[in-house]
Amino acid sequence: MTHDLQFGWELSGSGWATCLIKDGSSGRKDIVSYCTDALADLLHGVAGLYGPVPVQRFSFDLEPAEVRWVLRGRGSEVDVAIHRFPDMSASLDAPDRKGTLVWASTQPRDLLGHVVLEAAQSVLQVHGEDGYRAKWVRHSFPIAALQDLRRLHLQHDRCELRHGGAISQAAG
């Protein structure tokens, strides 16, 4: 188990984002489609780790493939598993084990919350809400989900890492 976690989310074209997660031993990069509200789903999934439900699932559409993230909270740790399915339209109800496990890591919840929060705040600072909507096309920037994760992270985690500026100060 390593705690060297990096996460990135960058809009890479009209309706596409590059999602990168890596720890000290391996990484995973996907080009995610706007067919789902992917960044909002990610933020809600990580924020869900602060509630009573220990397992959070969300999927990214890779057109046509799906990557399903399964986050299992175990106290202050989170097991992160990413399963790949060849066709999202055929795999929506499939159990996780039917997909191919393509990346897994165990990380402290505070670190996972922090890196996801920082990546989302960076997207907002770079593009602003209007710029995000123009590039992501089908969905607005998930400002409420970002604010919720930020509140939960700061309230529940003893995160000693530096935190970016207030969300309301993001570029417009």
PyRosetta script that sets phi, psi and omega in degrees:
from pyrosetta import init, pose_from_sequence

init()
pose = pose_from_sequence("MTHDLQFGWELSGSGWATCLIKDGSSGRKDIVSYCTDALADLLHGVAGLYGPVPVQRFSFDLEPAEVRWVLRGRGSEVDVAIHRFPDMSASLDAPDRKGTLVWASTQPRDLLGHVVLEAAQSVLQVHGEDGYRAKWVRHSFPIAALQDLRRLHLQHDRCELRHGGAISQAAG")
pose.set_psi(1, 132.3)
pose.set_omega(1, 179.0)
pose.set_phi(2, -126.0)
pose.set_psi(2, 153.1)
pose.set_omega(2, -179.6)
pose.set_phi(3, -115.2)
pose.set_psi(3, 25.8)
pose.set_omega(3, 177.8)
pose.set_phi(4, -95.8)
pose.set_psi(4, 81.3)
pose.set_omega(4, -173.4)
pose.set_phi(5, -107.2)
pose.set_psi(5, 133.1)
pose.set_omega(5, 174.6)
pose.set_phi(6, -126.5)
pose.set_psi(6, 144.1)
pose.set_omega(6, 178.4)
pose.set_phi(7, -142.9)
pose.set_psi(7, 137.2)
pose.set_omega(7, 177.4)
pose.set_phi(8, -137.5)
pose.set_psi(8, 146.5)
pose.set_omega(8, 176.0)
pose.set_phi(9, -140.0)
pose.set_psi(9, 114.0)
pose.set_omega(9, -177.5)
pose.set_phi(10, -131.5)
pose.set_psi(10, 132.7)
pose.set_omega(10, 173.9)
pose.set_phi(11, -70.1)
pose.set_psi(11, 126.0)
pose.set_omega(11, -171.9)
pose.set_phi(12, -117.9)
pose.set_psi(12, 11.4)
pose.set_omega(12, 179.7)
pose.set_phi(13, 160.0)
pose.set_psi(13, 178.8)
pose.set_omega(13, -179.5)
pose.set_phi(14, -68.9)
pose.set_psi(14, 108.2)
pose.set_omega(14, 179.0)
pose.set_phi(15, 84.1)
pose.set_psi(15, 14.7)
pose.set_omega(15, -179.6)
pose.set_phi(16, -134.0)
pose.set_psi(16, 145.7)
pose.set_omega(16, 175.0)
pose.set_phi(17, -137.1)
pose.set_psi(17, 147.4)
pose.set_omega(17, 174.5)
pose.set_phi(18, -100.1)
pose.set_psi(18, 122.9)
pose.set_omega(18, 179.3)
pose.set_phi(19, -111.3)
pose.set_psi(19, 125.0)
pose.set_omega(19, -179.0)
pose.set_phi(20, -130.2)
pose.set_psi(20, 128.9)
pose.set_omega(20, 173.5)
pose.set_phi(21, -132.9)
pose.set_psi(21, 135.5)
pose.set_omega(21, 176.8)
pose.set_phi(22, -154.0)
pose.set_psi(22, 149.0)
pose.set_omega(22, 174.6)
pose.set_phi(23, -115.0)
pose.set_psi(23, -166.7)
pose.set_omega(23, -176.7)
pose.set_phi(24, -67.2)
pose.set_psi(24, -13.0)
pose.set_omega(24, -176.2)
pose.set_phi(25, -119.4)
pose.set_psi(25, -23.2)
pose.set_omega(25, -178.5)
pose.set_phi(26, -159.5)
pose.set_psi(26, 168.8)
pose.set_omega(26, -179.9)
pose.set_phi(27, -147.2)
pose.set_psi(27, 171.1)
pose.set_omega(27, 179.8)
pose.set_phi(28, -143.9)
pose.set_psi(28, 130.9)
pose.set_omega(28, 177.4)
pose.set_phi(29, -126.2)
pose.set_psi(29, 131.4)
pose.set_omega(29, 177.4)
pose.set_phi(30, -132.3)
pose.set_psi(30, 148.3)
pose.set_omega(30, 172.5)
pose.set_phi(31, -101.1)
pose.set_psi(31, 110.1)
pose.set_omega(31, -169.1)
pose.set_phi(32, -99.6)
pose.set_psi(32, 138.6)
pose.set_omega(32, -179.1)
pose.set_phi(33, -91.7)
pose.set_psi(33, 156.7)
pose.set_omega(33, 177.4)
pose.set_phi(34, -79.6)
pose.set_psi(34, 5.6)
pose.set_omega(34, 179.6)
pose.set_phi(35, -63.0)
pose.set_psi(35, -22.1)
pose.set_omega(35, 171.1)
pose.set_phi(36, -122.3)
pose.set_psi(36, 163.8)
pose.set_omega(36, 177.5)
pose.set_phi(37, -85.6)
pose.set_psi(37, 67.6)
pose.set_omega(37, -166.1)
pose.set_phi(38, -57.9)
pose.set_psi(38, -47.0)
pose.set_omega(38, -178.0)
pose.set_phi(39, -65.8)
pose.set_psi(39, -39.8)
pose.set_omega(39, 176.3)
pose.set_phi(40, -62.7)
pose.set_psi(40, -42.8)
pose.set_omega(40, 179.5)
pose.set_phi(41, -61.4)
pose.set_psi(41, -41.5)
pose.set_omega(41, 177.5)
pose.set_phi(42, -61.8)
pose.set_psi(42, -49.1)
pose.set_omega(42, -178.5)
pose.set_phi(43, -62.4)
pose.set_psi(43, -43.3)
pose.set_omega(43, 177.7)
pose.set_phi(44, -63.6)
pose.set_psi(44, -40.0)
pose.set_omega(44, -179.8)
pose.set_phi(45, -63.5)
pose.set_psi(45, -45.2)
pose.set_omega(45, 179.4)
pose.set_phi(46, -68.8)
pose.set_psi(46, -40.6)
pose.set_omega(46, 178.0)
pose.set_phi(47, -62.6)
pose.set_psi(47, -33.1)
pose.set_omega(47, 179.2)
pose.set_phi(48, -62.3)
pose.set_psi(48, -21.8)
pose.set_omega(48, 178.2)
pose.set_phi(49, -66.1)
pose.set_psi(49, -16.0)
pose.set_omega(49, 179.8)
pose.set_phi(50, -89.9)
pose.set_psi(50, -1.1)
pose.set_omega(50, -178.7)
pose.set_phi(51, -106.1)
pose.set_psi(51, -166.1)
pose.set_omega(51, -174.2)
pose.set_phi(52, -78.9)
pose.set_psi(52, -12.3)
pose.set_omega(52, -177.2)
pose.set_phi(53, -92.6)
pose.set_psi(53, 113.5)
pose.set_omega(53, -172.6)
pose.set_phi(54, -75.4)
pose.set_psi(54, -14.1)
pose.set_omega(54, -178.0)
pose.set_phi(55, -121.0)
pose.set_psi(55, 127.7)
pose.set_omega(55, 177.5)
pose.set_phi(56, -119.9)
pose.set_psi(56, 135.9)
pose.set_omega(56, 178.6)
pose.set_phi(57, -129.5)
pose.set_psi(57, 141.2)
pose.set_omega(57, 171.7)
pose.set_phi(58, -155.7)
pose.set_psi(58, 156.7)
pose.set_omega(58, -176.0)
pose.set_phi(59, -125.3)
pose.set_psi(59, 150.4)
pose.set_omega(59, 172.6)
pose.set_phi(60, -114.4)
pose.set_psi(60, 136.4)
pose.set_omega(60, 177.7)
pose.set_phi(61, -88.0)
pose.set_psi(61, 123.1)
pose.set_omega(61, 177.7)
pose.set_phi(62, -103.2)
pose.set_psi(62, 1.9)
pose.set_omega(62, -179.9)
pose.set_phi(63, 48.9)
pose.set_psi(63, 89.0)
pose.set_omega(63, 8.8)
pose.set_phi(64, -99.4)
pose.set_psi(64, -9.6)
pose.set_omega(64, -174.4)
pose.set_phi(65, -69.9)
pose.set_psi(65, 164.7)
pose.set_omega(65, 175.6)
pose.set_phi(66, -125.1)
pose.set_psi(66, 140.3)
pose.set_omega(66, 164.0)
pose.set_phi(67, -116.0)
pose.set_psi(67, 126.6)
pose.set_omega(67, -178.9)
pose.set_phi(68, -108.7)
pose.set_psi(68, 123.4)
pose.set_omega(68, 176.6)
pose.set_phi(69, -92.7)
pose.set_psi(69, 132.3)
pose.set_omega(69, 175.1)
pose.set_phi(70, -123.0)
pose.set_psi(70, 116.8)
pose.set_omega(70, -179.9)
pose.set_phi(71, -108.7)
pose.set_psi(71, 119.6)
pose.set_omega(71, 179.6)
pose.set_phi(72, -114.2)
pose.set_psi(72, 111.1)
pose.set_omega(72, 178.1)
pose.set_phi(73, -78.6)
pose.set_psi(73, 132.4)
pose.set_omega(73, 175.8)
pose.set_phi(74, -133.4)
pose.set_psi(74, 86.8)
pose.set_omega(74, -176.1)
pose.set_phi(75, 66.1)
pose.set_psi(75, -123.2)
pose.set_omega(75, -179.2)
pose.set_phi(76, -89.0)
pose.set_psi(76, 0.6)
pose.set_omega(76, -179.1)
pose.set_phi(77, -107.9)
pose.set_psi(77, 155.7)
pose.set_omega(77, 176.5)
pose.set_phi(78, -132.2)
pose.set_psi(78, 126.8)
pose.set_omega(78, 170.9)
pose.set_phi(79, -87.4)
pose.set_psi(79, 119.5)
pose.set_omega(79, 179.3)
pose.set_phi(80, -105.5)
pose.set_psi(80, 124.6)
pose.set_omega(80, 177.0)
pose.set_phi(81, -130.3)
pose.set_psi(81, 133.8)
pose.set_omega(81, 176.6)
pose.set_phi(82, -116.6)
pose.set_psi(82, 122.4)
pose.set_omega(82, 179.8)
pose.set_phi(83, -110.5)
pose.set_psi(83, 137.2)
pose.set_omega(83, 179.5)
pose.set_phi(84, -108.2)
pose.set_psi(84, 135.1)
pose.set_omega(84, 176.4)
pose.set_phi(85, -121.3)
pose.set_psi(85, 142.8)
pose.set_omega(85, -174.6)
pose.set_phi(86, -68.7)
pose.set_psi(86, -27.4)
pose.set_omega(86, -175.7)
pose.set_phi(87, -143.5)
pose.set_psi(87, 111.8)
pose.set_omega(87, -175.7)
pose.set_phi(88, -59.4)
pose.set_psi(88, -38.4)
pose.set_omega(88, -177.1)
pose.set_phi(89, -67.1)
pose.set_psi(89, -23.0)
pose.set_omega(89, -179.6)
pose.set_phi(90, -98.1)
pose.set_psi(90, -8.4)
pose.set_omega(90, -172.1)
pose.set_phi(91, -113.2)
pose.set_psi(91, 1.5)
pose.set_omega(91, -173.7)
pose.set_phi(92, -55.1)
pose.set_psi(92, -37.6)
pose.set_omega(92, -179.5)
pose.set_phi(93, -101.4)
pose.set_psi(93, 4.1)
pose.set_omega(93, -177.7)
pose.set_phi(94, -73.0)
pose.set_psi(94, 141.7)
pose.set_omega(94, 175.7)
pose.set_phi(95, -65.7)
pose.set_psi(95, 154.9)
pose.set_omega(95, -178.1)
pose.set_phi(96, -52.4)
pose.set_psi(96, -41.4)
pose.set_omega(96, -174.6)
pose.set_phi(97, -64.2)
pose.set_psi(97, -14.5)
pose.set_omega(97, 177.3)
pose.set_phi(98, -78.5)
pose.set_psi(98, -16.9)
pose.set_omega(98, 176.3)
pose.set_phi(99, -89.2)
pose.set_psi(99, 167.8)
pose.set_omega(99, 176.7)
pose.set_phi(100, -90.3)
pose.set_psi(100, 124.8)
pose.set_omega(100, 176.6)
pose.set_phi(101, -70.1)
pose.set_psi(101, 115.5)
pose.set_omega(101, -175.6)
pose.set_phi(102, -108.4)
pose.set_psi(102, -15.1)
pose.set_omega(102, 177.1)
pose.set_phi(103, -163.6)
pose.set_psi(103, 141.5)
pose.set_omega(103, 177.4)
pose.set_phi(104, -151.7)
pose.set_psi(104, 147.5)
pose.set_omega(104, 178.7)
pose.set_phi(105, -162.4)
pose.set_psi(105, 153.4)
pose.set_omega(105, 172.0)
pose.set_phi(106, -112.8)
pose.set_psi(106, 128.3)
pose.set_omega(106, -174.6)
pose.set_phi(107, -137.2)
pose.set_psi(107, 155.6)
pose.set_omega(107, 172.1)
pose.set_phi(108, -65.6)
pose.set_psi(108, 139.8)
pose.set_omega(108, 180.0)
pose.set_phi(109, -58.2)
pose.set_psi(109, -39.5)
pose.set_omega(109, -178.5)
pose.set_phi(110, -62.3)
pose.set_psi(110, -36.4)
pose.set_omega(110, 179.6)
pose.set_phi(111, -72.4)
pose.set_psi(111, -44.1)
pose.set_omega(111, 177.5)
pose.set_phi(112, -60.0)
pose.set_psi(112, -48.5)
pose.set_omega(112, 177.7)
pose.set_phi(113, -57.3)
pose.set_psi(113, -42.3)
pose.set_omega(113, -177.6)
pose.set_phi(114, -64.9)
pose.set_psi(114, -50.0)
pose.set_omega(114, -174.6)
pose.set_phi(115, -68.4)
pose.set_psi(115, -34.7)
pose.set_omega(115, 177.2)
pose.set_phi(116, -68.9)
pose.set_psi(116, -43.9)
pose.set_omega(116, 177.4)
pose.set_phi(117, -58.3)
pose.set_psi(117, -48.3)
pose.set_omega(117, -179.1)
pose.set_phi(118, -63.3)
pose.set_psi(118, -39.9)
pose.set_omega(118, 179.7)
pose.set_phi(119, -64.7)
pose.set_psi(119, -43.9)
pose.set_omega(119, 179.6)
pose.set_phi(120, -65.7)
pose.set_psi(120, -41.4)
pose.set_omega(120, 177.5)
pose.set_phi(121, -62.6)
pose.set_psi(121, -36.0)
pose.set_omega(121, 178.6)
pose.set_phi(122, -64.7)
pose.set_psi(122, -42.5)
pose.set_omega(122, 177.7)
pose.set_phi(123, -59.9)
pose.set_psi(123, -44.3)
pose.set_omega(123, 179.6)
pose.set_phi(124, -64.9)
pose.set_psi(124, -41.2)
pose.set_omega(124, 179.9)
pose.set_phi(125, -66.5)
pose.set_psi(125, -37.9)
pose.set_omega(125, -178.8)
pose.set_phi(126, -72.4)
pose.set_psi(126, -44.5)
pose.set_omega(126, -170.5)
pose.set_phi(127, -105.8)
pose.set_psi(127, -23.5)
pose.set_omega(127, -171.9)
pose.set_phi(128, 68.8)
pose.set_psi(128, 169.1)
pose.set_omega(128, -178.2)
pose.set_phi(129, -65.9)
pose.set_psi(129, -41.4)
pose.set_omega(129, -179.3)
pose.set_phi(130, -67.7)
pose.set_psi(130, -42.7)
pose.set_omega(130, 178.8)
pose.set_phi(131, -64.9)
pose.set_psi(131, -38.5)
pose.set_omega(131, 177.1)
pose.set_phi(132, -61.5)
pose.set_psi(132, -48.3)
pose.set_omega(132, -178.6)
pose.set_phi(133, -61.5)
pose.set_psi(133, -38.7)
pose.set_omega(133, 179.2)
pose.set_phi(134, -64.2)
pose.set_psi(134, -37.8)
pose.set_omega(134, -179.3)
pose.set_phi(135, -85.2)
pose.set_psi(135, -38.1)
pose.set_omega(135, -176.1)
pose.set_phi(136, -84.9)
pose.set_psi(136, -18.7)
pose.set_omega(136, 169.2)
pose.set_phi(137, 69.1)
pose.set_psi(137, -63.6)
pose.set_omega(137, -171.9)
pose.set_phi(138, -84.2)
pose.set_psi(138, -17.1)
pose.set_omega(138, -173.0)
pose.set_phi(139, -137.6)
pose.set_psi(139, 144.5)
pose.set_omega(139, 174.6)
pose.set_phi(140, -78.5)
pose.set_psi(140, 162.7)
pose.set_omega(140, 176.4)
pose.set_phi(141, -62.0)
pose.set_psi(141, 134.6)
pose.set_omega(141, -176.7)
pose.set_phi(142, -79.6)
pose.set_psi(142, 67.2)
pose.set_omega(142, -174.6)
pose.set_phi(143, -61.8)
pose.set_psi(143, -41.5)
pose.set_omega(143, -179.5)
pose.set_phi(144, -64.7)
pose.set_psi(144, -40.2)
pose.set_omega(144, 179.1)
pose.set_phi(145, -66.0)
pose.set_psi(145, -38.2)
pose.set_omega(145, 177.5)
pose.set_phi(146, -65.1)
pose.set_psi(146, -45.3)
pose.set_omega(146, 179.4)
pose.set_phi(147, -63.4)
pose.set_psi(147, -37.9)
pose.set_omega(147, 179.5)
pose.set_phi(148, -65.0)
pose.set_psi(148, -47.6)
pose.set_omega(148, 179.1)
pose.set_phi(149, -62.7)
pose.set_psi(149, -42.6)
pose.set_omega(149, 179.8)
pose.set_phi(150, -59.4)
pose.set_psi(150, -46.0)
pose.set_omega(150, -179.8)
pose.set_phi(151, -61.4)
pose.set_psi(151, -47.3)
pose.set_omega(151, -178.5)
pose.set_phi(152, -65.3)
pose.set_psi(152, -42.8)
pose.set_omega(152, -179.8)
pose.set_phi(153, -61.7)
pose.set_psi(153, -48.1)
pose.set_omega(153, -178.1)
pose.set_phi(154, -70.4)
pose.set_psi(154, -30.7)
pose.set_omega(154, -179.0)
pose.set_phi(155, -77.0)
pose.set_psi(155, -37.9)
pose.set_omega(155, -170.2)
pose.set_phi(156, -106.5)
pose.set_psi(156, -20.5)
pose.set_omega(156, -175.9)
pose.set_phi(157, -105.1)
pose.set_psi(157, 144.5)
pose.set_omega(157, 173.0)
pose.set_phi(158, -94.5)
pose.set_psi(158, 61.3)
pose.set_omega(158, -176.5)
pose.set_phi(159, -77.5)
pose.set_psi(159, 122.5)
pose.set_omega(159, -179.5)
pose.set_phi(160, -96.4)
pose.set_psi(160, 4.0)
pose.set_omega(160, 179.2)
pose.set_phi(161, -80.1)
pose.set_psi(161, 155.6)
pose.set_omega(161, 179.0)
pose.set_phi(162, -70.1)
pose.set_psi(162, 141.8)
pose.set_omega(162, 179.3)
pose.set_phi(163, -112.9)
pose.set_psi(163, 142.1)
pose.set_omega(163, -179.2)
pose.set_phi(164, -64.5)
pose.set_psi(164, 175.9)
pose.set_omega(164, -178.5)
pose.set_phi(165, -65.3)
pose.set_psi(165, 174.4)
pose.set_omega(165, -179.6)
pose.set_phi(166, -61.3)
pose.set_psi(166, 144.8)
pose.set_omega(166, -178.6)
pose.set_phi(167, -60.2)
pose.set_psi(167, -37.4)
pose.set_omega(167, -177.3)
pose.set_phi(168, -67.2)
pose.set_psi(168, -12.5)
pose.set_omega(168, 179.8)
pose.set_phi(169, -93.6)
pose.set_psi(169, 10.7)
pose.set_omega(169, -178.3)
pose.set_phi(170, -67.3)
pose.set_psi(170, 154.9)
pose.set_omega(170, 178.9)
pose.set_phi(171, -61.6)
pose.set_psi(171, 147.6)
pose.set_omega(171, -178.6)
pose.set_phi(172, -106.3)
pose.dump_pdb("model.pdb")
